[in-house]
Amino acid sequence: MTPAEAARFILGHIKPLETIRRPLREALDAVLAEEVTSPLDLPPWDNSAMDGYAVRSADVTGPVELDVIETVPAGHFPRKPLGPGQATRIFTGAPLPDGSDGVIRQEDTDALSQTRVSIRNARDAGKNLRRRGEDIRKGAVALAAGTVLGPAQLGVLASLAHELPAVYRAPRVAFMGSGDEIVDLDRKADILAGRKIASSNSYTLGGMIQRAGAEPVDLGIARDTKESLREHLEGARANNADLVVTTAGVSVGEHDLVRDVLQELGGELKLWRVQMRPGSPLGFGTLFGKPWIGLPGNPVSTMVTFELFVRPAIRRLAGHELPFRRTVPVVLQEAITLGPKLRHYLRAIVQAGDSGPALTARLTGPQGSGILTSMARANALLIVPEDMPAAPVGAALRAIVLDDPYHVAEPPY
């Protein structure tokens, strides 16, 4: 499959998780699973947008003196309606008294006494008030189902006293590496002596899963035996994982045993290999009734395929209607020559150009699938189509910006 076909195929087998009621302070970045209508008008009454004096605009066509009949701080309600020639001392957020239709800001007044005020400037006649329901009307939809709850959305729900919104549960994503040559950092001496290789994937995957809004569950590092792989994969079921992600062991070598063990455990392999570089040996299927995605073991391949396939799957599980990052047009700053006729995802730096609004792209350096620093320096994946074996300076390409907050419904790559 092409990368877009594979991404579409994977997400076609993944559905959002069940919903839960979560306190507002714990709901940041969750996806709302219900339509929320307002049980009240917001604001619930006409109120002042300024510290000053509530007046009748008919009384302030020019400089004038008015009788001050009461003072209304925020949190209190007026007791007296305004009559002709009267004003109410009022503070920001306080309800307007009946009969008033605006607030003269304090800076345009002189308090002559506790009960008398001079209006020096009438520019605010009929202004500086917030009308009842101008934000949300009672019964109107305040937030639609599928809304991502950012800080502003949490504030809207709080203003409606909607303290336990129904949201999609955050996915639990179990991940593991495999290989006799890799170890965790408790084997520091072996790593520094060159006898073993640090499992960098354990740290990049954990971080990427967390950044995608899921709970990472580290199953550890399996050895290159069926027994060890089986034992570690069983941990996904024991930890109630919603998605299982493995790295390495999905290629064609005699030690690539993940697919065999997956099927021995009752899993099903639905997809294997994608027309792309890096990351061609990609697997997808089910294990213990949950989706499984098998990523290649080379560090860069792991991160690229996570971005293209695992991250959208996590977003779909979490209820996002737009799972894929968009692509943006870029202008190439350097010539590129590629090998096989595959769609390439090159690690790049995308930034605004010096002469014009167009974004430019340049590579981070050597692009080998084991050169993890190429990802550490990158802020984007530059897409070079399979029908373009070479790209000259100035070529118009597209890129996925890795911290881009905008998403789309269909895979654009």
Backbone torsions as a table, in degrees:
resi	resn	phi	psi	omega
1	MET	NA	155.5	168.8
2	THR	-74.2	162.7	178.2
3	PRO	-56.8	-41.9	179.9
4	ALA	-65.3	-41.3	177.9
5	GLU	-63.5	-41.6	179.9
6	ALA	-65.1	-44.1	179.4
7	ALA	-62.3	-42.7	179.1
8	ARG	-65.2	-40.0	-179.9
9	PHE	-64.6	-45.5	-179.3
10	ILE	-61.5	-48.1	-177.2
11	LEU	-69.7	-21.3	174.8
12	GLY	-66.2	-16.4	179.9
13	HIS	-104.8	8.1	-175.4
14	ILE	-123.3	131.6	-179.8
15	LYS	-118.7	154.9	176.8
16	PRO	-60.2	149.4	179.0
17	LEU	-73.6	175.3	178.7
18	GLU	-67.4	164.4	-178.3
19	THR	-100.2	154.1	176.8
20	ILE	-137.0	161.1	172.7
21	ARG	-94.6	125.5	-174.8
22	ARG	-127.0	136.9	176.1
23	PRO	-58.6	147.7	-175.9
24	LEU	-54.6	-40.8	-177.4
25	ARG	-67.7	-11.3	178.8
26	GLU	-112.5	9.6	-172.0
27	ALA	-106.0	5.3	-179.0
28	LEU	-58.3	130.9	178.2
29	ASP	73.7	0.6	173.8
30	ALA	-74.6	162.0	-179.9
31	VAL	-102.1	125.8	-178.4
32	LEU	-67.3	131.4	-176.5
33	ALA	-106.8	10.1	-178.7
34	GLU	-142.5	154.6	171.1
35	GLU	-83.0	130.7	-179.0
36	VAL	-110.0	118.0	174.8
37	THR	-101.4	153.7	-174.5
38	SER	-82.3	129.5	177.1
39	PRO	-84.5	0.9	-177.5
40	LEU	-155.2	164.6	170.9
41	ASP	-75.9	142.5	173.9
42	LEU	-127.9	123.8	-8.6
43	PRO	-65.3	159.0	-175.2
44	PRO	-76.5	-11.1	177.1
45	TRP	-154.4	159.4	172.4
46	ASP	-59.3	133.2	-178.1
47	ASN	-143.6	166.0	-174.2
48	SER	-81.8	138.0	174.1
49	ALA	-97.2	4.6	-176.6
50	MET	-145.5	156.6	161.5
51	ASP	-78.4	130.7	-180.0
52	GLY	170.1	-136.1	-176.9
53	TYR	-133.0	124.9	173.3
54	ALA	-75.2	131.4	-175.0
55	VAL	-139.6	172.0	168.0
56	ARG	-97.6	126.4	-175.4
57	SER	-60.9	-25.7	178.3
58	ALA	-64.3	-21.7	-177.9
59	ASP	-90.9	-8.4	-171.9
60	VAL	-127.0	53.3	176.1
61	THR	-77.4	-8.7	178.1
62	GLY	-167.4	-171.3	176.2
63	PRO	-56.8	136.3	-175.4
64	VAL	-158.7	157.7	171.3
65	GLU	-108.0	138.0	-178.2
66	LEU	-129.0	155.9	175.0
67	ASP	-83.7	129.4	177.0
68	VAL	-91.7	115.7	-172.6
69	ILE	-95.7	-20.2	175.6
70	GLU	-170.1	169.3	176.6
71	THR	-118.8	132.7	-177.6
72	VAL	-125.2	100.6	174.2
73	PRO	-75.2	164.6	173.1
74	ALA	-60.4	139.4	-177.8
75	GLY	93.8	-4.0	178.3
76	HIS	-122.7	165.0	-178.8
77	PHE	-118.2	145.5	177.9
78	PRO	-68.4	146.2	179.5
79	ARG	-104.4	-17.4	-173.9
80	LYS	-124.7	135.5	172.5
81	PRO	-77.0	155.0	178.7
82	LEU	-83.6	136.4	171.1
83	GLY	-111.2	179.0	179.1
84	PRO	-56.2	135.2	176.8
85	GLY	76.4	15.0	-176.9
86	GLN	-116.8	158.5	176.4
87	ALA	-142.9	156.9	175.0
88	THR	-121.2	125.9	173.7
89	ARG	-67.3	125.9	-171.6
90	ILE	-140.0	154.9	-178.4
91	PHE	-123.6	159.5	-174.2
92	THR	-54.3	127.8	178.2
93	GLY	93.4	-13.9	-179.5
94	ALA	-74.4	145.8	178.1
95	PRO	-64.0	143.2	177.4
96	LEU	-77.0	142.7	176.2
97	PRO	-71.5	152.1	174.7
98	ASP	-57.4	140.8	178.7
99	GLY	97.0	-19.3	179.6
100	SER	-89.1	153.6	177.5
101	ASP	-139.4	22.9	176.9
102	GLY	175.3	170.4	-178.5
103	VAL	-130.2	126.1	173.0
104	ILE	-86.3	124.3	-176.7
105	ARG	-63.4	150.3	-175.4
106	GLN	-57.7	-34.8	-176.3
107	GLU	-64.6	-19.2	-178.6
108	ASP	-99.9	19.1	-176.8
109	THR	-132.2	162.9	170.6
110	ASP	-131.7	121.8	176.5
111	ALA	-76.7	114.2	-179.4
112	LEU	-82.9	-28.9	176.8
113	SER	-166.9	-173.6	177.2
114	GLN	-65.1	-23.1	-172.7
115	THR	-121.4	11.5	-176.7
116	ARG	-144.4	135.0	179.8
117	VAL	-134.2	143.6	176.0
118	SER	-103.8	125.9	176.1
119	ILE	-95.1	112.4	-176.7
120	ARG	-88.1	-28.3	-175.5
121	ASN	-138.9	127.5	-176.0
122	ALA	-99.2	20.5	-175.7
123	ARG	-62.4	-23.1	-176.0
124	ASP	-98.0	13.9	178.2
125	ALA	-58.2	125.4	-179.4
126	GLY	77.4	10.5	-176.9
127	LYS	-121.2	-178.6	174.3
128	ASN	63.4	38.8	174.3
129	LEU	-132.7	150.8	177.5
130	ARG	-113.7	118.8	-172.5
131	ARG	-76.6	147.4	175.5
132	ARG	-55.8	128.9	176.6
133	GLY	75.6	7.9	-178.4
134	GLU	-69.4	-21.5	176.1
135	ASP	-86.7	-59.3	-179.7
136	ILE	-140.2	135.1	174.6
137	ARG	-90.5	145.5	176.6
138	LYS	-56.0	130.4	-179.4
139	GLY	89.5	-10.6	178.9
140	ALA	-79.4	155.4	177.0
141	VAL	-74.3	117.0	178.5
142	ALA	-84.0	-44.7	177.6
143	LEU	-140.0	134.1	179.6
144	ALA	-84.4	153.5	171.9
145	ALA	-58.2	139.7	-177.4
146	GLY	96.5	-5.7	178.7
147	THR	-70.8	134.1	174.1
148	VAL	-81.3	130.0	-174.1
149	LEU	-86.4	91.7	171.5
150	GLY	-88.0	-176.3	-179.0
151	PRO	-56.2	-42.3	-179.0
152	ALA	-65.4	-40.2	-179.6
153	GLN	-67.3	-37.9	175.0
154	LEU	-61.1	-39.1	178.2
155	GLY	-64.0	-40.3	177.5
156	VAL	-61.4	-47.0	179.7
157	LEU	-62.7	-39.4	177.6
158	ALA	-62.7	-40.5	-179.1
159	SER	-65.8	-21.1	177.4
160	LEU	-95.2	3.4	-175.9
161	ALA	59.1	31.7	178.9
162	HIS	-94.7	81.5	-166.3
163	GLU	-84.3	-13.9	-178.4
164	LEU	-131.7	74.5	-179.3
165	PRO	-68.5	149.5	173.1
166	ALA	-82.8	121.1	-178.7
167	VAL	-131.4	161.6	174.7
168	TYR	-74.9	138.3	-179.5
169	ARG	-65.2	141.9	176.1
170	ALA	-68.9	133.7	-177.9
171	PRO	-69.0	148.9	168.7
172	ARG	-100.8	118.6	-175.9
173	VAL	-113.6	112.4	176.5
174	ALA	-86.7	135.5	-179.3
175	PHE	-138.2	152.1	-179.0
176	MET	-156.0	154.7	171.8
177	GLY	-110.2	170.1	176.3
178	SER	-148.9	151.8	178.9
179	GLY	141.1	133.4	179.7
180	ASP	-67.9	-19.5	-174.7
181	GLU	-87.5	-11.5	-175.0
182	ILE	-107.9	146.8	179.8
183	VAL	-142.3	164.4	176.4
184	ASP	-85.4	178.9	-172.6
185	LEU	-73.2	-6.4	173.1
186	ASP	-70.7	-10.6	175.6
187	ARG	-105.2	41.6	-175.0
188	LYS	-55.0	-42.4	-177.6
189	ALA	-61.7	-42.2	178.9
190	ASP	-65.9	-36.2	179.3
191	ILE	-66.0	-48.2	-176.9
192	LEU	-69.3	-25.8	177.9
193	ALA	-83.7	-5.3	178.8
194	GLY	82.5	10.8	179.6
195	ARG	-83.0	-28.3	-179.8
196	LYS	-135.5	167.7	179.9
197	ILE	-114.5	134.6	179.0
198	ALA	-67.3	141.0	178.5
199	SER	-80.6	76.3	179.5
200	SER	-63.1	-29.7	180.0
201	ASN	-60.1	-31.2	179.2
202	SER	-61.3	-32.2	-176.3
203	TYR	-89.9	-41.0	177.2
204	THR	-65.7	-42.5	-179.7
205	LEU	-65.1	-44.9	178.9
206	GLY	-57.8	-43.0	179.8
207	GLY	-67.8	-41.5	-179.0
208	MET	-68.2	-37.0	177.4
209	ILE	-63.7	-45.3	179.9
210	GLN	-64.7	-43.1	178.3
211	ARG	-62.4	-29.5	-179.9
212	ALA	-78.8	-4.4	176.7
213	GLY	96.8	15.7	-179.6
214	ALA	-112.5	168.2	176.9
215	GLU	-95.6	114.3	-179.7
216	PRO	-77.2	139.2	176.5
217	VAL	-125.2	106.4	-175.4
218	ASP	-82.8	116.7	179.4
219	LEU	-90.8	-0.1	176.9
220	GLY	90.2	-161.7	-176.1
221	ILE	-119.0	120.9	178.7
222	ALA	-89.9	147.9	173.3
223	ARG	-78.5	169.9	-178.1
224	ASP	-83.6	55.8	173.7
225	THR	-135.3	151.6	179.2
226	LYS	-62.2	-36.5	-178.6
227	GLU	-63.3	-45.2	-179.1
228	SER	-68.0	-42.0	177.9
229	LEU	-61.4	-42.7	-179.7
230	ARG	-62.9	-43.6	-179.4
231	GLU	-61.5	-43.7	-178.1
232	HIS	-71.4	-40.2	179.0
233	LEU	-65.5	-33.4	176.4
234	GLU	-59.5	-26.3	178.6
235	GLY	-62.5	-25.6	177.8
236	ALA	-64.9	-40.0	178.0
237	ARG	-70.4	-41.7	-179.7
238	ALA	-63.0	-28.2	-178.0
239	ASN	-98.3	11.4	177.5
240	ASN	53.5	45.2	-179.1
241	ALA	-70.7	143.6	176.1
242	ASP	-92.1	-18.9	179.2
243	LEU	-150.2	138.9	179.8
244	VAL	-115.2	128.4	179.4
245	VAL	-123.9	125.1	175.6
246	THR	-117.5	154.9	174.0
247	THR	-122.7	141.4	-180.0
248	ALA	72.3	167.1	175.8
249	GLY	79.8	10.4	-178.7
250	VAL	-113.9	12.0	179.2
251	SER	-92.1	-147.7	-172.5
252	VAL	-116.1	8.0	-179.9
253	GLY	-73.1	163.4	-177.1
254	GLU	-69.5	-15.2	176.2
255	HIS	-100.0	5.5	178.8
256	ASP	-89.5	90.0	-167.5
257	LEU	-107.5	-1.5	-172.2
258	VAL	-60.7	-43.2	-178.3
259	ARG	-62.6	-41.2	-180.0
260	ASP	-63.3	-46.1	-178.6
261	VAL	-66.2	-39.0	177.5
262	LEU	-55.0	-47.0	-178.3
263	GLN	-72.4	-32.7	176.2
264	GLU	-65.3	-28.5	178.2
265	LEU	-85.6	8.1	178.7
266	GLY	91.2	5.1	178.4
267	GLY	-76.5	171.7	-178.2
268	GLU	-130.5	130.2	177.0
269	LEU	-93.1	120.4	-176.1
270	LYS	-108.6	-23.3	-176.5
271	LEU	-149.1	140.8	176.1
272	TRP	-152.2	123.1	178.5
273	ARG	82.5	136.3	179.7
274	VAL	-132.2	146.1	-178.0
275	GLN	-80.4	80.3	-177.7
276	MET	-158.8	165.4	173.1
277	ARG	-148.4	131.6	-3.6
278	PRO	-79.1	163.0	171.0
279	GLY	107.1	22.0	-177.9
280	SER	-59.3	-44.4	-178.3
281	PRO	-77.7	76.4	178.9
282	LEU	-106.0	135.2	177.7
283	GLY	-117.5	148.4	173.8
284	PHE	-143.9	141.5	177.2
285	GLY	-176.0	-152.2	178.3
286	THR	-127.0	150.9	175.9
287	LEU	-146.7	124.6	-176.9
288	PHE	56.6	32.0	178.9
289	GLY	78.6	5.4	179.9
290	LYS	-117.6	154.3	179.8
291	PRO	-65.8	143.0	175.8
292	TRP	-125.6	135.4	174.3
293	ILE	-125.4	122.4	179.2
294	GLY	-101.5	117.3	-177.6
295	LEU	-100.4	152.9	173.6
296	PRO	-65.5	160.5	-172.4
297	GLY	-88.0	-21.8	178.3
298	ASN	-60.7	134.5	-170.9
299	PRO	-54.4	-45.0	-179.6
300	VAL	-67.5	-42.8	178.4
301	SER	-59.5	-40.4	177.8
302	THR	-58.6	-48.0	-175.5
303	MET	-70.6	-39.3	-179.8
304	VAL	-65.7	-46.7	-179.0
305	THR	-69.8	-30.2	173.3
306	PHE	-60.6	-48.4	-178.5
307	GLU	-59.6	-41.2	-174.5
308	LEU	-81.2	-30.2	-171.0
309	PHE	-124.1	-43.6	-176.2
310	VAL	-76.7	-45.4	-178.6
311	ARG	-58.5	-46.4	175.1
312	PRO	-60.7	-35.5	178.4
313	ALA	-64.4	-41.7	177.6
314	ILE	-62.1	-43.8	-180.0
315	ARG	-63.9	-37.8	177.2
316	ARG	-65.7	-43.4	177.2
317	LEU	-58.5	-36.9	-177.5
318	ALA	-81.8	2.3	174.0
319	GLY	95.5	4.0	-179.7
320	HIS	-69.6	132.5	177.3
321	GLU	-81.5	-19.1	179.7
322	LEU	-118.9	91.2	-171.9
323	PRO	-85.7	-20.4	-170.3
324	PHE	-103.5	139.9	169.1
325	ARG	-67.2	146.2	175.4
326	ARG	-74.5	168.6	168.0
327	THR	-108.2	154.2	179.8
328	VAL	-125.2	148.5	178.2
329	PRO	-74.1	139.3	178.8
330	VAL	-137.0	159.4	175.6
331	VAL	-112.4	126.2	-174.6
332	LEU	-73.1	132.7	-179.3
333	GLN	-94.6	-9.1	-178.2
334	GLU	-145.3	153.7	178.7
335	ALA	-75.4	144.1	-178.8
336	ILE	-129.8	134.4	173.1
337	THR	-120.6	129.9	-174.9
338	LEU	-116.8	171.6	-178.3
339	GLY	-98.6	-106.9	-174.2
340	PRO	-60.2	158.6	179.3
341	LYS	-80.7	72.6	177.6
342	LEU	-126.6	157.1	173.9
343	ARG	-73.3	124.1	-176.1
344	HIS	-103.6	143.8	175.8
345	TYR	-121.2	98.3	-172.7
346	LEU	-97.3	142.4	179.8
347	ARG	-76.5	126.5	-169.8
348	ALA	-142.2	164.3	171.6
349	ILE	-111.9	118.3	178.6
350	VAL	-107.6	131.0	-179.7
351	GLN	-153.0	167.7	178.3
352	ALA	-67.0	141.3	179.8
353	GLY	-75.0	162.5	-179.7
354	ASP	-76.7	-24.9	-176.3
355	SER	-130.4	78.6	177.8
356	GLY	124.0	173.1	-175.1
357	PRO	-81.6	-10.4	-175.0
358	ALA	-65.5	142.7	173.4
359	LEU	-80.4	143.5	177.2
360	THR	-113.3	158.9	-179.4
361	ALA	-136.4	137.6	171.7
362	ARG	-140.3	152.4	-177.6
363	LEU	-73.8	157.4	179.4
364	THR	-83.9	-4.9	-177.3
365	GLY	132.6	-153.8	178.9
366	PRO	-53.4	141.4	-170.0
367	GLN	-111.3	20.3	178.1
368	GLY	-59.8	147.4	-175.0
369	SER	-71.4	-7.8	175.1
370	GLY	-101.8	1.0	-176.3
371	ILE	-91.2	86.4	-174.0
372	LEU	-65.1	-27.9	179.1
373	THR	-64.7	-19.9	176.3
374	SER	-65.5	-30.9	175.0
375	MET	-79.8	-37.1	-178.9
376	ALA	-62.9	-31.0	-179.6
377	ARG	-88.2	-13.9	-171.4
378	ALA	-87.1	150.5	167.6
379	ASN	-120.5	7.1	-177.7
380	ALA	-159.1	160.8	170.1
381	LEU	-109.9	116.9	179.5
382	LEU	-84.8	126.4	-176.2
383	ILE	-97.8	121.4	175.7
384	VAL	-115.1	115.9	-175.7
385	PRO	-62.6	157.6	-176.4
386	GLU	-66.0	-22.0	-180.0
387	ASP	-90.7	14.4	-179.3
388	MET	-125.1	86.3	-178.6
389	PRO	-68.2	-19.1	177.2
390	ALA	-146.3	148.7	179.5
391	ALA	-129.8	122.7	-178.1
392	PRO	-82.4	167.2	172.2
393	VAL	-57.1	135.9	-179.4
394	GLY	89.4	-2.7	179.5
395	ALA	-62.5	141.4	177.3
396	ALA	-90.4	113.5	-179.8
397	LEU	-126.4	-174.9	175.9
398	ARG	-127.6	156.6	-177.3
399	ALA	-143.5	153.8	172.2
400	ILE	-101.3	114.2	176.8
401	VAL	-81.8	124.2	-165.6
402	LEU	-73.9	-18.2	175.0
403	ASP	-111.0	18.2	-179.5
404	ASP	-68.3	124.1	-178.5
405	PRO	-81.1	-8.1	-176.0
406	TYR	-88.5	136.8	-175.6
407	HIS	-130.1	161.7	-178.2
408	VAL	-132.7	165.9	-174.2
409	ALA	-80.6	-31.9	-176.6
410	GLU	-113.4	148.7	-179.9
411	PRO	-65.6	119.6	-177.4
412	PRO	-90.8	11.2	-174.9
413	TYR	-121.0	NA	NA
